[in-house]
Amino acid sequence: MSKSTLSRLRYQEEYHFLLDALDKVYTSNGPLGFGEEYLYSGVRALLEERYSEEDTVPPSPEDAIDYLLDAAIDRFGYSARDVFYGVFDYSGMTRRHEDAFSGYLKYTELQAAASALAHNQSTNYSISDWVLALCPVEQDPLQRVRWNVDFKSDWIARNVIQKLGEAEYAVIRQHISIFRKIPQTRRLADRFLEPIAHRYIANDTGGFWLLNNMKSNAADPPIFNLVRGSPDVRFIKMQRKIVKFQSIADLLTCLGNNTYYIPEDPSFPLFDAFTIELDHEKKQAILWVLQMAMSRRHGGSAIGYRKIREVVAILKDKLREDPPRKMSKMVNGHATSMPCVQVRYLLVVPKGDPEFQNLQWQFPKGWSQNRNKNDHSGNVYCLEVTL
């Protein structure tokens, strides 16, 4: 979120009504009064989910608005209209976008719209207004301004690709090839990395994936930069059963060794898949959190860390249920084995794409928070896959 975006938000008519309502919620114990309606359009649910953990400090009204602004950008992209309406009416703006891509959107329509925008031509209103966007290309100040065509946000991209259906490899590759032939739509092509990468990683066997290190800049939240060179850790190639889930609660009884889990909800925060390596004897687990690099410009929501902590908690409970084989600590005079879960983040990118040579992964806010009980932090690596 930029300071200029926040400053423009303050000039919106609804801003002070929302601020007053948040002030009543977070700084006083009195009943809600005028302005209460501004917490009932998806806003209340967002804030309750973000600040529901016991060790989370209640925010100031200004911090709550900062979070709502980040959440709106994460879902709708950077259009000022969408972002500002999203802050005040998150549910309503979500429905407007869903209406635009929940009909009979086809690959041919998407291709036609992307090609038209790339050549500064008019296109289908619903696609150009709610689905696609022109994004400026960073370059030297004296060079001519250039634009790329992309989905407005990661959430919109996932919804559209999901609506188009899980096509066969040949169909997906055909559309990737078409988008890559037009310079302005190359990043749009990278969006189709996700369905290919899921199948590729879950089905390739024999040996290990070649990984690269990503180094933190030690900020909070951190930015991880690609560092060429193989790390000491390994990510094994093997046949993995694919399990799709709607919520973390669905995983309470089905977490298994080397299973590949994909969230079905397009709004699922921060990660696109995860897989687990379980060592029942040592009561240890490695949680690989996978994120497909789809020209990401925004780090996502801090709620994603909470989801990872919930998975870690489920894994620890599962390891505790295993019969103890290796004792590591004395508790109340009895030997017990303490479960340990290590989190590793894996950024998946298309191999050989020049757009990803100077790769960075911007993590969302909250990296240093709520880590005492189930730590969501971990080392970050990069995996390149062939499209």
N, C-alpha and C positions, 0 to 999 in steps of 0.2 A: 504494500500500500504506500503510495506517495503522499507527502505532506500536502501537495497541491490538491489531490483528490479529497483529502479530509477537509481542507479549507473551503473547497467548493460545496461540500456536503453541508457545511454550517450555514450556507445561504439558502438552503432549501426550507420551505415553509414548515414542513413537518419536523424539522430537526429539534427545535426547542420543546415541542410536545413530547417527542420521544425521550429527550434528555430529562424532562420533568418526571415522566413515568418511571424511568430507570432510577432516578434519584429517590423516589418513593419506595422502590423495591430494595435498593441496596444500601441506603443510608438512613432509613427510618423504619420503625416497626408499626407505623400507623396504617390504616386501610388505604388502598389505592383510590385515588380520586380522578380528577380530570386528566385525561391522557392515558388512562388505563387501556383503551382500545389499541394503543400502539404496541402492546405486548401480546396481541392475540392474532397476529397474521403470520405465524411461523416464527416470529421473533422470540417469543417466550420459550418455545421448544428448543431453539438453537442455544439460548443462554442456559437453560436448565441442563442440557446435555454437556455443555462446555464446563460449567462450574458445579457439577453435582458431586464430585469426589470429596471425601471427607477432609483431605488435607489441602484442598484448593481454597485459597484466600478469596473471599468475595471481592469482585472488582469494583472500582469506582465507576460512576456512570460514563465517564469519558473512555475508560478502558473497555467497558462493555460495547460502546459504539465502535471503538477500534476493531474489536473482534467481529462485530456484525458487518463492518465494511470489508474486512478480510474474507469473511465467509461469502459475501455477495460477489466479490471479485473472483473467488475460487469457483463459484458455480456459474456465473454468467459472463465472465470475461471483463473487458475494460471499457465497454461502452458506458458513458456517464449516465445515460437514461436508465439502462438496465441495473447498474450498480446502485444508484440512488433509490430507485423504486424497490430494488431488492432489499435494501436496508430497512425500509419502512413497511414493505409488504412482500416478505420473502416467499410466502406460499403462493400469492397471486402471480408474482413474476415467474415462479417455477411452472405454474399451470400454463401461462402464456407460451413459454418455450416448449413445454411438452406437447401442446396442441399443434405446434408447428412441425414437429418431427414424429408425431404419433400416427399420422395418416398413412398415405401410400407413397412415401418417399422411396425412390429407386436409385440404383447406382447410376443409371443414365441421366437422371435429373441432377444428381450431385455433380457428375462430370460436366454436364452442360453449364451449370451455374458456376463452378470453379473456373472453367475455361473462359466464360464471359467476363467474370470479375478480373481475371488475369489480363484481359485485353481491354479493360475499361469499358465494357459493354453492360447494358442493363440485363437483369436476369429475374428469375422467379422471386416475387416479393418475400414470401415466407422464408425461402432459403437464404436470401441475401440479408434479410433483416433479423432473423432469429437463429440461424444456423452457422453461416459463414461470416468471415470478417477479413478486411485488408489490414495487414500488420506492417508497420514501417520496418525497413531493413537498416540496421546500424551500419554506418559507413562514414568516411571522412566528410567534414563539414562542407567542402567545396564540390563534392560529387552530387550528381542528380539524385533526388529522392526516389527510392525504389520500394515496392510493396510486394508482400507475399500473401497468398490466400491460405487461410487456415480456419479451422473450427474456432468458434468464439471462446471456448474453454474446454478443458479436459472432460468435464462432466457432460457437456453437449456432445463432444466427440464420442464418448462411450455410449451415450444414448443412441446416437445416430447409427453407429456401427452395430449396436445390438438390434436396432429396429430393422436394419438391412438384412440381418440374419447371418448365421454362421455359414458362409459359403465354402465351397471346396477350395483347396489350395490353389488350383489353376485359376479360379475366378478371382480370388483375392490378388494373386500375383498379376493378373491381367490389369486390374485397376491400379495397382501400384505402378506398373509399367507406364500406363497412360498418364498418371499424375506426375511421374518423374520426367516425362518428356517435355513438360512445360516448366521452365525455371521457377515461375512464381508459385507453382503448386507442389514443389518437391517436399515441403514440410507437411503438406496434407497427406502425401503418400506415406510418410513416416507414421502417421496415426494408425495405419493398418498393420504396424509392427505387432501390436498386442495379440490379436488372435493367432498370428503365425508363431510368435515366440512362445506362447503358452503350449501349443501343440509340439513345437520343436523341443523345448526343454523337458517336457513331460514324457517324450517318447524316444529321445536319443539315448543310446546305450554304449557302454564300453569306454573305460578311461575316465578322464576328468575334464571339466570345462576349463579353458584358459581364462584366468581372471587378471585384471589390473587393479592396483591400489588406487584409492581416492583419499586424498589428504585433507584434513580439516584445517580451516583458517583460524580455529580456536575462538571464533566469535560465538555469540548466543543470540539468535539461533545460528548454527554453523553453516558455512558453505564448503562443500567438499569438491576439490579439484582433481581432475584425472592426473595420475602419475604413472607413466609407463613402467612396466616391470611387474613380474609375477610375484604375488604375495606368498606367504608361507602356508596359507590355508588352501583347502581344496574343496571344490564343489563337484560331487560325483555325477557322472552320466549314468542314468538308469531309467528303466520303465517305471513311471510313476502313475498311480491311479489318480485321475482327476475328479475332485469333489467340488461342486459348486454350492455355496451357502449364501443365505440372505442376511444373517446376523451372527454375531459371536455366540449367541445363545444356542445356535444350531450345532456348535462344535463341542458342546459339553460331553457328548458321548461318542464322538467319531474321530478324535484326533489320533492319527496313526503315523507310524514310521514311514518316511519317504513318500507320503501322499501329497499331491499337489492341489492346494486349495485356492479357488478363485471366487471372489465375491460377486454375486449376481447383481447387487444393487449398484447402479452407475454412480451414485453419490457416496459410495464407500470411501472414506478419507485415507489419503496418504499412500496406500499401497495397492497393487493390482493382483498380487498372489503371494502365497507363502508356502514353504515346505519345511518339514521337520526331520532332523536326524536324531533319533532316540537311542540312548544307551541305557537300557534298563538296569544292567548290572552295576554301572557306576552312578545310576540315578542322575544322569546328565542329558541335556538336550541342546541342540543348536537350532534356533529358529531363523531360517533364511527369509527375509522380507524382500520381495521383488517389486521393483517399480520399472515400468516400461517408459523409456525416455521418448515422449511424443511431443518434442519441441516445447517442453514445459517452460512457462514463464513465471509461474507462481508456485510456491512451495506447498500449497494445500493447507488443510486445517489442522490445528493442534489436536483436534479430537482423534486424529489418526494415532497419536502416541497412546492415547487411552485404550484404543482397540488393541494395540500391540501388548500393552500391559495386561489386558484381560486374557489374551492368548497365553502370555507367560504364566499367569495365575492358574489357568486351566492345566497347563503342562506340569506345573509344580504339584498340583493336586494329583494328577495322574501318576507322577513319579513316586509320590508318597504312598500311593496304594500298592505299588509293586512290593513284593517280599524283599526285605533288606538282605543284601548280599555282601556289601562292602561298608563297614562301619567307619564313620569319619568324625563323629562328635558325641560327647556324653551329655545327655539331657536328663536331669533329675536322677542321676546315677545309672541311667540305662543307655546302652549304645544305640545310636540311630544314624541313619544316613540322610544327609541334608540334600534335597534336590537342588540342582543348579541348571539354569537356563541361560544360554548365551545368545544374544541377538546379533545377527549380521545382516547388513543392508546390501542389496544387490541391484545396481542400476543396469538395465538391459538396453543396449543401443544397437542400431544397424551397423554391421561391420563395413568399414571402408568408406563411410559417409563423411565427407569433409565438414559437414555441419557440426559433427560431434568430435572433431579433433581437439578442440579446447573445451572439453566438457566440464560443466559445473552442475552440482546438484544443490539447490537452495532448499534447505529444510525449513519447515514452518516454525513459528514461535512455540515455546514450551519445551525445548530440548532439555533444559536444566531443571525442569519442574517435575514433582510427583514421582521421583525415581527411587525413593528410599525402600519401598516394599517390593516393587516389581520394576526393575530398571529396564527402560525401553531403549537406552542408548547402546551403541555398538559400532564396530568398525564398518567401513563402507568400501565396496568393491564394484568393479565394472565388468560386465560380460557383454561381449560383442557377438551378435548372431547374424547369419547371412540371410538376407531377404530373398 
